[in-house]
Amino acid sequence: MGVARDSWLIAGRNLRVLRKNPGRMIYPLVQPVVLLVMFVSVFGNLALTSRGGFAGVSYREFLIPGIVIENATLTAPTTGLALLRDASSGLADRFRALPMSRFAVLTGRLASDAVVFAAQAVLLIAVGYGLGFRVRGGLPGMLAIVVAATAFGLAIAALSAWLALLIKDPETAERVLFFPAIALAFVSSAFAPVGLLAAWMQPVARASPVTAACAVIRSLASGGGLAFPLLALVCWVAVLFGVPGVLAVRRWQAPA
């Protein structure tokens, strides 16, 4: 109960910052919509070949779930940057002096960022619906997609938090953190079936957490088999929360 209370207070603080500075939400909400419209407009009418394992599926149906996950991947580094801003402002020292849970700072930050991830997913599904994207499971399927995208985004955010706290310098972290996010997004099945990627990319792409997350979104949208991709995604989320998440908490608690 103490961890939940402290995390709720930290999350409330972060959300109040967004409420008082609504301009901070413009880029996270506008950028993915622009990216979605541009990609669908340029590539939406392409046909997938049987080599990729998606014959008979329009590229539009394949692409939009990938953009939902790609957007979560590229948004996740902002979690680490926000923690570094708090640390550089002296807030870390004040939190260490308070009788509060050591996990609350990270879990509170992730809880507030979950609102952003969920809002992005809802917006992308709504815009995608206008572009011809359909979810066969109806509203429950759409809600499941939002949950899956949010959980995946939070897992990558935990990784970014750890990396940011290792780097320490906000300016350096701002330049460095997006490199692994871009690599995760593109060396995967987000934009093309794994079978169509370069030979050296395919083993990495098959094992990528982005590929697992995209497979879950596509299965939820099409009504296809969900068990294996969901198991892979759950394992990735558990690993990313269990290893980088714990390491991030320890780095936050360590003296500057």
C-alpha positions in Angstrom: 0.0 0.0 0.0 2.9 2.4 0.8 4.4 1.8 -2.7 1.0 2.3 -4.4 0.4 5.5 -2.4 3.8 7.0 -3.1 3.6 6.0 -6.8 0.2 7.6 -7.1 1.5 10.9 -5.6 4.5 11.0 -8.0 2.2 10.2 -10.9 -0.2 12.9 -9.9 2.7 15.4 -9.7 3.8 14.5 -13.2 0.3 14.7 -14.7 -0.2 18.1 -13.1 2.9 19.3 -14.9 1.3 18.2 -18.2 -2.0 19.9 -17.3 -0.3 23.2 -16.6 1.9 22.8 -19.7 -0.3 21.3 -22.4 2.2 22.2 -25.0 4.2 19.3 -23.9 1.5 17.0 -25.2 1.4 18.5 -28.7 4.4 16.7 -30.1 3.7 13.3 -28.6 0.2 13.4 -30.0 0.7 15.1 -33.3 3.9 13.4 -34.4 2.5 9.8 -34.5 -0.6 11.0 -36.4 1.5 12.7 -39.0 3.8 9.7 -39.3 0.8 7.4 -39.7 -0.9 9.5 -42.4 2.3 9.9 -44.4 3.2 6.2 -44.3 -0.3 5.0 -45.1 -0.6 7.6 -47.9 2.7 6.6 -49.5 2.7 2.9 -48.9 -0.8 1.9 -48.0 -1.8 0.4 -51.4 1.2 -1.9 -51.7 0.6 -5.6 -51.8 2.5 -8.1 -49.6 4.1 -11.1 -51.2 3.7 -14.7 -50.0 7.5 -14.6 -49.1 6.7 -12.4 -46.1 3.9 -14.8 -44.9 1.2 -12.1 -45.3 -0.2 -12.9 -48.8 -3.7 -11.5 -49.2 -3.3 -8.8 -46.6 -3.1 -5.2 -47.6 0.0 -3.3 -46.6 -2.3 -0.8 -44.9 -3.5 -3.6 -42.5 0.0 -4.7 -41.9 1.5 -1.2 -41.4 -0.8 0.5 -39.0 -0.2 -2.0 -36.1 3.5 -1.6 -36.7 3.2 2.2 -36.5 1.3 1.9 -33.2 4.2 -0.1 -31.7 6.9 1.9 -33.4 5.4 5.1 -31.9 5.5 3.6 -28.4 9.2 2.6 -29.0 10.2 6.1 -30.1 8.3 7.8 -27.3 9.8 5.6 -24.5 13.1 7.5 -24.2 11.3 10.5 -22.9 10.9 8.6 -19.6 14.6 8.5 -19.1 15.0 12.1 -20.1 12.4 13.2 -17.6 14.1 11.3 -14.8 17.4 13.0 -15.7 15.8 16.4 -15.6 14.4 15.7 -12.1 17.8 14.5 -11.0 19.7 17.5 -12.4 17.2 19.9 -10.7 18.0 18.5 -7.3 14.7 16.7 -6.9 16.4 13.3 -6.5 18.1 14.5 -3.3 14.8 15.7 -1.9 13.1 12.4 -2.7 15.9 10.4 -1.1 15.4 12.5 2.1 11.7 11.6 2.3 10.3 8.5 4.0 8.9 7.1 0.7 9.3 3.9 -1.2 12.5 3.6 -3.3 10.4 2.3 -6.2 7.9 5.1 -6.2 9.8 7.6 -8.3 10.2 5.2 -11.2 6.8 3.5 -10.9 5.1 7.0 -10.5 6.9 8.2 -13.6 5.8 5.1 -15.5 2.2 5.5 -14.3 2.0 9.0 -15.6 3.7 8.0 -18.9 1.2 5.2 -19.3 -1.5 7.9 -19.8 0.6 9.3 -22.7 1.1 5.9 -24.3 -2.6 5.0 -23.9 -3.7 8.4 -25.4 -1.3 7.9 -28.4 -2.6 4.4 -29.0 -6.3 5.5 -28.9 -5.6 8.4 -31.2 -3.7 6.2 -33.7 -6.5 3.6 -33.7 -9.1 6.4 -34.3 -7.1 7.9 -37.2 -6.3 4.4 -38.6 -10.0 3.6 -38.6 -10.6 6.7 -40.8 -7.8 5.3 -43.1 -9.4 1.9 -43.4 -8.0 0.0 -40.5 -10.5 -2.4 -38.8 -10.4 -4.4 -35.6 -12.5 -7.6 -36.0 -12.9 -7.9 -32.2 -14.7 -4.5 -32.0 -14.3 -2.4 -28.9 -12.8 -5.2 -26.7 -10.2 -5.8 -29.4 -9.4 -2.1 -29.6 -9.1 -1.9 -25.8 -6.8 -4.9 -25.9 -4.6 -3.2 -28.5 -4.4 -0.1 -26.3 -3.4 -2.2 -23.3 -0.8 -4.1 -25.3 0.8 -1.0 -26.8 0.8 0.8 -23.4 2.4 -2.2 -21.6 5.1 -2.5 -24.3 5.8 1.2 -24.2 6.3 1.1 -20.5 8.7 -1.8 -20.8 10.9 0.1 -23.2 10.5 3.2 -21.0 12.0 1.2 -18.1 15.0 0.3 -20.3 15.4 4.0 -21.3 15.2 5.0 -17.6 18.1 2.7 -16.8 20.2 3.8 -19.8 19.6 7.5 -19.0 20.6 7.2 -15.4 23.8 5.4 -16.6 24.6 8.3 -18.9 23.7 10.9 -16.3 24.2 13.9 -18.6 20.8 15.1 -20.0 22.2 16.5 -23.3 24.2 13.4 -24.0 21.3 11.2 -23.1 18.9 13.1 -25.4 21.2 12.3 -28.3 22.0 8.7 -27.4 18.8 7.2 -26.1 17.0 7.4 -29.5 19.6 5.3 -31.3 18.5 1.9 -29.6 14.9 3.0 -30.0 15.3 3.5 -33.7 17.2 0.2 -34.1 14.5 -1.6 -32.2 11.8 0.0 -34.4 13.4 -0.7 -37.8 15.1 -4.1 -37.2 11.8 -5.8 -36.7 8.5 -6.6 -38.4 7.1 -3.1 -37.8 7.4 -2.0 -41.4 8.0 -5.2 -43.4 7.7 -8.9 -42.8 10.8 -10.5 -41.4 11.1 -12.7 -44.5 11.6 -9.5 -46.6 14.4 -8.1 -44.5 18.1 -8.4 -45.3 19.4 -11.9 -44.4 21.6 -10.6 -41.5 18.7 -8.7 -40.0 16.2 -11.6 -39.9 17.5 -13.5 -36.8 17.6 -10.3 -34.9 14.2 -9.1 -36.1 12.6 -12.5 -35.2 13.9 -12.2 -31.6 13.0 -8.5 -31.3 10.4 -7.4 -28.7 9.0 -5.0 -31.3 8.3 -8.0 -33.6 6.5 -9.7 -30.7 4.4 -6.6 -29.9 3.5 -6.0 -33.6 2.4 -9.7 -33.9 0.1 -9.2 -30.9 -1.5 -6.1 -32.3 -2.0 -7.7 -35.8 -3.5 -10.8 -34.2 -5.9 -8.7 -32.2 -6.9 -6.7 -35.2 -7.3 -9.7 -37.6 -8.6 -12.2 -35.1 -5.7 -14.6 -35.8 -3.8 -16.8 -33.4 -2.8 -14.9 -30.3 -1.2 -17.4 -27.9 2.4 -17.5 -29.2 2.9 -13.8 -29.9 1.2 -12.9 -26.6 3.5 -15.3 -24.7 6.5 -13.7 -26.4 5.4 -10.2 -25.5 4.6 -11.1 -21.9 8.1 -12.6 -21.5 9.7 -9.5 -23.0 7.7 -7.1 -20.8 8.6 -9.2 -17.7 12.3 -9.2 -18.6 12.4 -5.5 -19.3 10.6 -4.6 -16.1 12.5 -7.1 -14.0 16.0 -6.3 -15.1 16.4 -2.7 -16.4 13.6 -1.5 -14.2 15.2 -2.7 -11.0 18.6 -1.5 -12.1 17.1 1.9 -12.8 15.7 2.1 -9.3 19.1 1.3 -7.9 20.8 4.0 -10.0 18.2 6.5 -8.9 18.9 5.7 -5.3 22.6 5.9 -5.7 24.4 9.1 -4.5 25.2 11.5 -7.3 
